[in-house]
């Protein structure tokens, strides 16, 4: 701004008044907020598009209907763009309040690639009414087999660890019966540097299995002849004892898994199945009266449990959201001696024992992983990071592409076996039994 001199007399304070007038005039030139859009104008971003899970070749998407779609009559267009810029469009009509779609179920997506998605809603006149925000996600890539292993023997002869679970590489719990640093306990915890005794549930017997959701929501089940479950709430244990055995037909518990804190399952001897609903345990009708050794699910309405015996065929049972039924006939003939199972969110998974079965979402097939010992546990972080462990220190890893065996971990000591395994994106822990105490394999991924 150019300021010219004037011969007018100077009036004290007049400069300040002039600046104030200019300032107020400037403030008054700010545009008012725009008026709300008229009826019929496109309403953006009321559709919430999200990813439920991804694997090597698939992506599961969820989205809700538009807030404008009061009659459930809109057409929904899902657009996908890949890294090369190629687009595909699929159309949907939604009868409920939301829907889901597995992209890659028919034509597999490329692994390790980014994909961009957006949902648009059109009314009966084919007019664009609503959209989601753009969402970018990625299919999984194969992980590395390279692991540096550390082996710890803890406790004393007769001690054992049966299971392990954690939140991350610095918060890992193992259960069994062990004496550590002069303290007898059924639960120990890895803090990133060492194993320490964890406040132990006082139930009789030992811990057979552990599973949780966060530091204030952890379940341990076990017992000798008495079935017991204990819930860690962040500062103390709440214990649930089912006694005497046989009176309430809840026998010693072998495994625990849940889809959420108010939907937890435990299974055990004589076909025992119980369910936690967020406030109490209830016994559930079982299709078997034999030992159920492991349980895992892909979702709340897709849960499996396996009966284990070294001398007899296993039984496989399944919960569909309503009832448990036996589905052993879906296993290949002659391949029915199993101890453990695991499934990912996509519904694929593994059953292990004297051999390994892979479930592709429809059929169980035997696969070869260079196995030479009985396997007692299988767990995965996702479909590209799966571990199975068993007798004589056997550890096998699936990285999304192939299986790897680690002969440097073989241990032919009498009675040596690995019973539990848990993996993070940086570490893996396998726990078990050896003749002079309990044993822990801790692997650091490279």
N, C-alpha and C positions, 0 to 999 in steps of 0.2 A: 504494500500500500504506500502510495506517495503522499507525503504531508507537506503542504505549502505554508510558507511563513505569511503572517498577516500583520498589518500595522495597527490592528485593534489593540486596545489596552488590555492588559492581562487582568483577569478576574480570579482571585485566589479560590482554589477548589474547583474551578470550572473544568479543568482537565480530567479530574477524577469523575465528575458527573458525566462528561462526554464518554469516557471509557465504559462507565456503568451502563449508559444507554446503548452503546454498541454491543456490549456483552449480552444484555437482555434481549436485544433485537436478534442476536445470533441464536440464543437459546430458543426463541419463539419460532425459528425456521425449521426445527426438527419435525419431520413428517410424523403424523399420527399413526398408530398401529393399523395395519390393514384390516378391513372388515372381515368377518367370518365368511367362508366360502358359501355361495348360495346352494340351495338344495339341488342334488343331482351331480354336484362336483365330485370328482374322484377323491376318496378318502384314503390316504396312503398309510401303510404300515400298521394296520390293526390286525394283520395276519402275522402270527408268531411262528416263524419257521425255525426249526432246531434239528440238531443231529442227535439221534439216540445212540448209535454206535457205528463204527467203521471196522472193516477187516481188509484183507489184501485186495479183494476185488469187488466189495459191496459197500454201500453207504445207506443206512436207514434214516429216513427223514420223517419228522412229524410236523403237522401244522394244524391250527384251529380254523374254523370257518370265519368268514368276515362278520363283523358286528352288524353290517348292513343286510346280511343274508338271513332274514328272519323266517323265511319260508323254506330254507334249504333248497333253493332252486338255482343257485349260481353254478356256473361252470368255472372250475379252477384249473389254471394253466401252470404247470411246473416247467420252468425253463432251466436247462443245464448247459453250461459252457465249459469245455475242457481247456487245457493249457495251449492247445493249438488254435483256439478260437472257434472250434466246431460246436454248433448248438443243436440240441434236440428239444422237442416240446412234447409233453404228455398232458392229456386232459383228464379231469376227474369230476365226478359229481359226488357230493358228500351228504349222507343221510343223517349223520349224527352231528356232534359238536366239534369233532376233529377227525383226522385221518393220519395214516402213515403209509410210507412207500419205501420199498427196498430197491434202490437203484443198483443195477448190476446183477440182479437175481436171474434175469434171462440172458442178457449179454454182459459178460463180466467187464468191469472197469479195469483200467490199467493200475497196477500197484504203485504206490509211492507218488501219486500224481494229485495235483490240486484240481478241484472242481468248484465252479461257481453256480449257485442255485438262486432262483427267485420264483415266488408264487404270485400270480395275478388272478383276481376274481372278476368275472364278467356276468352281467345280469341277463335276463331273457331276451333283451334286445341286442345282446352281444356288445354292450357298452362296458368299458373298463370302470369298475367301481372301487376296487381296493387292491392293495399289493402288500407283500411282505418286504422287509429289508433284504438286501442282497446278503447271501451267506456263502462263505468260502470254507471248504473243508478238504481233507486229504485222505486218500486211502493209505493203509499201512504199508510199510516196507519191511522186507526181511531184516531180522536183527543179526547180531554177531554171535558166533560160537566161541569167540575168544574170551576165556575166563581165567583169571588167576585165583587159585584155590588156597584157602587156609583151613587147617584142620585143628580142632580143639577137642580134647577129651576132658570131660568134666565129671565131678562127683566121684563115686567109689563103686566097687563091684556090686552089682545088683540094681544100680540106678538105671534109669531109662528115660528117653524122651519120645513121645508118640506123635506130636503134631507141632506145627509152627505156623504163625500168622502175624501180619504186621500192617502198619500204616505207611511206613517208608523205611529207608535203609538204616535209620537211627532209632526206630521204634518197632522192635520185633519181639514177640512173646513166644515162648515154647512151653509146652505142658507135658507132664509125665509124673515121675517121682524121682527126686534128685536131692543130694546134699551138696550145697554150694557155699563156700566160705563158712562152714560150720553150721549152716542153717538148712534144715530139712524142709523142702517145699515141693509143691506140685506145679509151680509156675516160676519161670525165670524170664528176665527181660534184657535184651541187647539195647544199649544206649548209644551205640555208634563207636564205642571204645571197648566195652567189656560186658560180660554177662553178670547180672546181679539177681539175687533172690527178689521176687516180686511179692507184695502182700498176697498171701496164699488163701484161697478158699478153704474152709475147714471141713469140707465134706470128706467122708471116709473113702478109702481107696486112692485112686489116682486120676489125673486128668487124661482123658483119651483124645479130646478134640477141642479146638479153639477157633472162633470166628467172631469178627466184629465189624463195626461200621465207623467208629471214631474212638477217641481215647476215653469217652464216657459211655460207651455202649459196646461191651465185649462180653461174649458168652464162652464159658468153659463147661463141658459136660464130661461125665465119667462115672466112676464108682467101681467097686469090686462086685459084690452081689447086690448092692443098693444103688439104684439109679439116682443120680444127683445132677442138677444144673446150677450154675452160679453165674450171676450177672455183675460185672464190674461197672460201676456208675461214675467212675472218675476219682472217687476217694475211698470207696468201700465196696464190699461184696454183699449182694443180696442173694441168699441161697434158697434153693427149692429142692426138697428131698421127697422122694417117692418111696414110702416105707410102710409096712414091710413089703418086700418083693413078692409079687403074686397076688397080694390083696387088691391092689389097684391095677394090677397087670401091667405096670410100667417097670421094666427091667433095666439092667445096667445099660447106659447110653454110650454109643461108640462114635457118633459123628454129629456135627451141628453145622447148619448153613441157613442163611436167610436172605430174602430179597430186599428187606427193609427192617428197621427196628421193631415194627409191629407185625412182622410176618417172618418168624423164625421157626425152623424145623429141627428136630433132633430124632435120631433113630438109634436102635440098639438091639439087645438080645431078644429072642423069641418074637421077632417081628415088631418090636415096639416102635411106634411112631407117635410123637407128641408135637403140638404146635403152640407157639407163643403168639398171642394176638395183641400184645402191647400191655396187657394187664395180668394175664394168667396163662398157665399151660393147660392144654386140653388134650386128652388122648384121642387119637384118630383111628378109625377102622383100617386095619392093615390086611393086604391080600396074602401075607405069608406069616408063618410062625417061626421062621428061622432067623439067624443073626443077620441084621442089617449093619453093614460095616462102614458104609460111606454114603454121603448124600451131597448133591449139588444140583443147581438149577440154572437155566438160561433166563428165567423170569419167574414171577409169582405164579404163573399158570403153566409152567413147563419145568417140572422138577423130577429128578431121578434119584433112586436109591438102589444099592447093589447088595446082594447077599454074598458073603464070602465063606469059602471052605476050601482048605487045601486038598481034601479028599473027595469032595463032591462038586457037582455042577453048581454054578451060581444061579441066582434068580435076579432078574432086573424088573423093577417096578417103576411106575410113572404116575405123576399127579398132573392132571390136566386143568386144574383150577377148581374142580368139583370133587373128584374121587381119585383114590389110588387104585391102579389095576396092574396086574402082572403082564409084562410084555416080553418075557424071556424068549418066546418063539421068534422074536425079531433078530435075535443073535444068531450068527452062523452056527450051523451044527458042528459039534466037536470043538467049539471054541468058547467054552462056558465056564471057565475057572478064573474068576476075577476078584479083585480086592478094592478097586478104587475107580472113580470116574470124575470127569470135569467137563463142563460145557461153557462156551462163551455166550455173549449176549445175542449173537446171531443164530444160536441154536445148533452149532456144530461142536464136536468135542471128541473125547477119548474115553475108553474103558481099558484098564490095564490089569494084568495078572500074569498068567503063564504065557500070554501073548498080548498084543495090542490091537484094539479095534478103533477105527475112526468112523465117526458118525457125520455124514455130510448134510444132515438135515432131513434125510429121508431113509437112508439105509446104513446099517452097520457093516463095515468091511474090515477084514484083517489086513494089517499093514506090517511091513518088515522094518525094524529099527536096529538090527544087529543085537538083538536081545539074547542073553544066555543065562539069566537068572529071573526068578519070580519078582515081579514088581508090585510094590505095596501102596504107592501113592502117585497120583498125577494131579498137577495144578498148573494153571497158566495165568499170566498177566493179561494176555490177549492171545489171539490166534497166531501171532508171530513170535510168541515167547512162552513155550510150554515145556515143563520139566516133568519127568517121571523118575522115581527112585525106588530102590528095592534091596534085595539081599546082596550081601558081600560088597557093599559100597557102589552098587551100580547107579549111575546117573546118566540119563539121556536127555538131550535138548532138541526141540524143534524150533527152528528160527523163522518159519514161514515158507521155507524152501525145501529143507532137508533135515534129517536127524543126525545128531552128533553124539558119540559115546566118549566118555573120559576115562581111559584105562589107567591113568595115573591115580585115580581114586579107588581102584579095586582093593579090597581088603578081605582076605580069606580067613580071618580070625573066626574061631567058633562062635556061633550065635550072632555074628555081626550083620546088622541090617538097618537100612534107612527107612523110617516110617512116615516122615512128613517133609514137605518142601513148600517154600514160599519165595516169590521173586518180586523185586522191584525193577525199575528201569535201569538201575546201576548195580544191584547185588542179587544174590540168590543164597538162601539158607536151606540146608537139608539136615534133619535131625534124626537120631536113632539110638541104637544100642550097640555096645561092644563089650567084650568080656571084662574089662576093668572099669566100666562106667558108661556114661552116656557119651555120644559123639555128635559133633556139629561140623558140617562142612559149610564154610562161608566163602562164596565165590564173588570176586569183584570183576564185573564185566568190562571189557576193553573196547 
